Amino acid sequence: MVVTTNLRDAAERDLPAITAIVNHAVEHTTAIWNDRIVDVADRAAWLAERTGAGFPVIVAVDEADAAIGYATYGPFRPHDGYRHSVEHSVYVHESQRGRGLGRALLTAIIDRARAEGRHVMVAGIDAENAGSIALHEKLGFVRTGLLPQVGVKFGRWLDLAFLQLVLDDGPAR
């Protein structure tokens, strides 16, 4: 079942929901390769850093305007030569998955990156996450690499798949 979703920029009031989404992913999935649970203060600092650097954080909200998913992007790598490339993240509350929210958020973040003149969007995805890889491919991402056993979580090695989407065909600048 696909739902109609409202999207908006994240606000401080969304931090408890974002924190819960992150912590569920940390505790139960390989979508985030962290072992550390975060608190609202951590996510407040993260949100301030993201938005302060000019990067978007977009939330999907339900009928009550409560955040049920989010998407963001930031620098792909810290060096000047990568300034036109970004790496993104999309996370949806576990009870809302399979309803089109991930696609809506990813589409919104792609649109935002294009509007800002970004050139390439990179996705780093657990190579076993077939659903996420399929979603990205449906939206035009191309698998460009695989780094075997570069991560570890839940007592096993994880492979990192890289996908990318070229956002424009403009000249290098």
C-alpha positions, -999 to +999 in steps of 0.1 A: +000+000+000+015+033-011+006+063+010+005+100+002+032+116+021+039+151+032+076+161+032+092+191+048+125+203+062+133+187+096+128+208+127+138+205+163+104+189+171+114+160+149+145+150+168+129+124+191+114+106+161+146+108+141+165+095+172+141+066+175+145+057+138+183+059+140+184+038+171+162+011+157+184+009+127+215+007+149+201-021+171+183-042+145+197-036+110+228-033+089+215-001+073+238+019+097+272+004+106+273+020+140+270+001+173+264+032+194+229+043+204+223+081+202+203+105+222+183+135+212+212+158+221+234+139+197+208+143+169+203+180+177+241+185+172+239+164+140+209+185+127+227+218+135+259+206+118+240+194+087+218+225+082+246+248+093+268+235+065+239+240+040+228+204+037+191+195+038+174+171+062+139+163+050+113+144+070+083+125+058+054+132+082+021+115+090-013+131+093-004+144+128+028+160+114+050+134+132+082+124+115+081+088+101+112+089+080+140+112+069+166+118+042+197+139+041+230+143+023+264+156+030+299+156+017+310+125-001+346+130+010+362+160+027+386+170-001+380+199-025+379+178-056+348+161-043+329+193-037+302+186-063+295+150-050+273+142-021+265+110-002+229+105+011+210+086+037+173+076+038+157+060+068+120+051+074+104+040+107+101+002+108+063+003+109+061+024+078+084+005+054+071-008+021+046+020+017+066+043-007+081+066+019+117+057+010+110+064-026+094+097-018+122+108+004+149+097-020+132+115-049+130+146-028+166+145-018+176+139-054+155+169-065+171+191-038+206+181-048+199+189-085+184+223-075+216+230-056+238+222-086+253+190-072+268+167-099+268+132-084+249+115-056+265+085-040+248+056-021+268+033+002+245+003+009+250-030+027+254-053-003+228-077+011+202-050+013+184-060-020+154-037-013+175-006-010+196-014-040+165-021-061+149+012-050+180+031-060+183+014-093+146+022-101+155+059-096+185+057-119+214+048-097+240+026-112+261+001-092+297+012-095+316-008-070+318-033-042+341-033-013+341-067+003+343-071+041+350-034+049+325-033+077+315-055+107+282-057+126+264-084+145+296-105+145+299-108+107+318-090+079+297-067+057+303-058+020+296-022+009+280-017-025+284+017-041+258+032-064+258+066-080+235+089-098+248+116-121+226+145-115+235+168-144+256+168-176+273+201-170+310+208-174+334+204-145+337+236-125 
